[in-house]
Amino acid sequence: MLLIPAIDLKDGKCVRLRQGDMQDVTVFSDRPVEVARRWVEAGARRLHIVDLDGAFRGEPVNADVIHDIAEEYPDMPIQVGGGIRNESTVDVYIQAGVRYIIIGTQAVNEPHLISDLCAEFPTHIIIGLDAKEGRVATDGWSKLSKHDAIDMARHFEEDGVEAIIYTDIARDGMMQGVNIEATVKLAEAINIPVIASGGIHNIENVRKLARVSDSGIIGAITGRAIYEGTLDFAEGQKTADEIAGQSVFGL
């Protein structure tokens, strides 16, 4: 199971939001490329980058920084989200070396876009599903839709997406632990991989999630915990590898 460090960008800086609130910001670094280097050197095997300004504006804002990171680490699988609304933006990112493109709100508001993107960029499209009590949230978590998260995930699986990133928005940035029950339920309902997001606080949270990784959970995104030091990233990845490996072999 991959432990995936999050690099959230706002005004060209590496930050973390609390529950998606753009007014509740903690700045961790004004040098995102160096932040990426820190996680690569700690053993990260994938990076999760979000253009927060782009997500709220509806178009890329921190693309130059993302390009710099992709150029610095051309062999590192990078998944990027935030402000991606059309095929041209996807193409620019992929040409820059980004491996996976994350579509969130636009996937819910304009579902036909996803089938088009999957046809044009096969194996590159990931859907970010943010949910609360099983219902999908959109528009920076400001709106709670009537859509059921599992039903939406199944729909996107049929479209051909590569994976689903599932975030329990009640826990993101609060470091209360991943909503394992809801994440496992989603993973078992579909055949494509699920990446857990939101709530990881410490090594015990990693252990609990790794123990159920055989349900289809291939990774977990972590942000505030590794920046504030409640979770040592290298230790977390080592622990995830050990436990998930044991689970695979039935130990």
Residue pairs with C-beta under 8 A, 6 or more apart in sequence:
1 209
1 210
1 213
1 217
1 218
1 219
1 220
1 240
1 241
1 243
1 244
2 45
2 46
2 195
2 218
2 219
2 220
2 237
2 240
3 44
3 206
3 219
3 220
3 222
3 233
3 236
3 237
3 240
4 44
4 46
4 47
4 48
4 79
4 195
4 219
4 220
4 221
4 222
5 39
5 42
5 44
5 47
5 48
5 221
5 222
5 223
5 226
5 233
6 16
6 48
6 49
6 50
6 221
6 222
6 223
7 14
7 32
7 35
7 36
7 39
7 47
7 48
7 49
7 50
7 69
8 14
8 15
8 16
8 17
8 49
8 50
8 52
8 223
9 15
9 32
9 49
9 50
9 51
9 52
9 53
9 62
9 65
9 66
9 82
10 22
10 25
10 52
10 53
10 62
11 53
12 30
12 32
12 62
12 65
13 27
13 28
13 29
13 30
13 32
14 27
14 28
14 29
14 30
14 31
14 32
14 35
15 25
15 26
15 27
15 28
15 52
16 25
16 26
16 28
16 173
16 223
16 224
16 227
17 24
17 25
17 52
17 173
18 24
18 26
18 173
18 174
19 141
19 169
19 170
19 172
19 173
19 174
20 140
20 141
20 169
20 172
20 173
22 52
22 56
22 140
26 224
26 227
28 35
28 227
29 35
32 65
32 68
32 69
33 65
33 68
33 69
33 72
36 47
36 69
36 72
36 73
37 72
39 47
39 226
39 233
40 47
40 73
40 76
42 233
42 234
42 237
43 233
43 234
43 237
43 238
44 76
44 233
44 237
45 76
45 77
45 237
46 76
46 77
46 78
46 79
46 219
47 69
47 73
47 76
47 77
47 78
47 79
48 79
48 221
49 66
49 69
49 78
49 79
49 80
49 81
50 80
50 81
50 82
50 102
51 60
51 61
51 62
51 63
51 66
51 80
51 81
51 82
51 83
52 62
52 82
53 61
53 62
53 82
53 83
54 60
54 61
54 62
54 63
54 82
54 83
54 84
55 81
55 82
55 83
55 104
55 105
55 140
56 140
57 83
58 83
58 85
59 83
59 85
59 89
60 66
60 82
60 83
60 84
60 89
61 83
62 82
63 92
63 93
66 78
66 80
66 93
66 96
66 98
67 96
67 97
69 78
70 78
70 96
70 97
70 98
71 96
71 97
74 97
77 99
77 100
78 97
78 98
78 99
78 100
79 98
79 99
79 100
79 101
79 102
79 126
79 165
80 93
80 98
80 100
80 101
80 102
81 101
81 102
81 103
81 104
81 126
81 128
82 102
83 89
84 90
84 93
84 101
84 102
84 103
84 106
85 106
86 113
87 116
87 117
87 120
87 121
90 101
90 117
90 120
90 121
90 124
90 125
91 121
93 101
94 101
94 121
94 124
99 124
100 124
100 125
100 126
100 162
100 163
101 117
101 121
101 124
101 125
101 126
102 126
102 127
102 128
102 165
103 113
103 114
103 117
103 125
103 126
103 127
103 128
104 127
104 128
104 129
104 130
104 138
105 138
105 139
105 140
106 113
107 113
107 114
107 127
107 128
107 152
107 156
108 136
108 138
108 145
108 147
108 152
109 138
111 155
111 159
114 125
114 127
114 156
114 159
114 161
115 159
115 160
117 125
118 125
118 159
118 160
118 161
119 160
122 160
123 162
124 162
125 160
125 161
125 162
126 161
126 162
126 163
126 164
126 165
126 195
127 153
127 156
127 161
127 163
127 164
127 165
128 164
128 165
128 167
128 197
129 136
129 149
129 152
129 153
129 164
129 165
129 166
129 167
129 186
130 136
130 137
130 138
130 141
130 167
130 169
131 137
131 149
131 166
131 167
131 168
131 169
131 182
132 144
132 168
132 169
132 170
133 170
134 148
134 149
134 150
134 182
135 144
135 145
135 146
135 147
135 148
135 149
136 144
136 145
136 147
136 148
136 149
136 152
137 143
137 144
137 145
137 169
138 145
141 169
149 166
149 182
149 186
150 185
150 186
150 189
150 190
153 164
153 166
153 186
153 189
153 190
154 189
154 190
156 164
157 164
157 190
157 191
157 192
161 192
162 192
162 193
163 192
163 193
163 194
163 195
163 218
164 186
164 190
164 192
164 193
164 194
164 195
165 194
165 195
165 197
165 221
166 182
166 183
166 186
166 194
166 195
166 196
166 197
167 197
167 198
168 178
168 179
168 182
168 183
168 198
168 199
169 198
170 179
171 177
171 178
171 179
171 198
171 199
172 197
172 198
172 199
173 198
173 223
173 224
174 199
175 199
175 200
175 201
175 202
175 224
175 225
175 230
176 199
176 201
177 199
177 200
177 201
177 205
177 208
178 196
178 197
178 198
178 199
178 200
178 205
178 208
178 209
178 220
179 198
179 199
180 196
180 208
180 209
180 212
183 194
183 196
183 209
183 212
183 217
184 212
184 215
184 217
186 194
187 193
187 194
187 215
187 216
187 217
188 215
188 216
190 216
191 216
192 216
193 216
193 217
193 218
193 219
194 216
194 217
194 218
195 217
195 218
195 219
195 220
195 221
196 209
196 217
196 219
196 220
196 221
197 220
197 221
198 221
199 205
200 206
200 209
200 220
200 221
200 222
200 225
200 231
201 225
201 230
201 231
202 225
202 230
202 231
203 231
203 232
203 235
203 236
203 239
205 225
205 231
206 220
206 231
206 236
206 239
206 240
207 239
207 243
209 217
209 220
209 240
210 239
210 240
210 243
210 244
210 247
211 243
211 247
212 247
213 240
213 243
213 244
213 247
214 244
214 247
214 248
220 240
222 231
222 233
222 236
225 231
226 232
226 233
226 236
